[in-house]
Amino acid sequence: MEIRHRRPFAKPWKIEEQGESFQIGDAAGRILAHVYFEDEPTRRNFSTRLSEDDARRMVQQILRLAGPDCQGD
């Protein structure tokens, strides 16, 4: 049985703030993840979104878990 290797996402990855979300993208421009946030407490309770600080920490943790060669500037 032949095992095909998938092409990895181009490194380094970068984080960009997009309105109410942080976007993780690779060097080739592919979007890998969105982490949404809401800083207004009442709206956050109804939407079950993270605060902006929590969302920022989450995307930073995703980059750490992906490995040191994925972390951009």
Secondary structure, DSSP 8 states (H G I E B T S, - for coil): ----------SSBEEEE-SSEEEEE-TTS-EEEEEEB--SHHHHHHHT-B-HHHHHHHHHHHHHHH-GGGB--
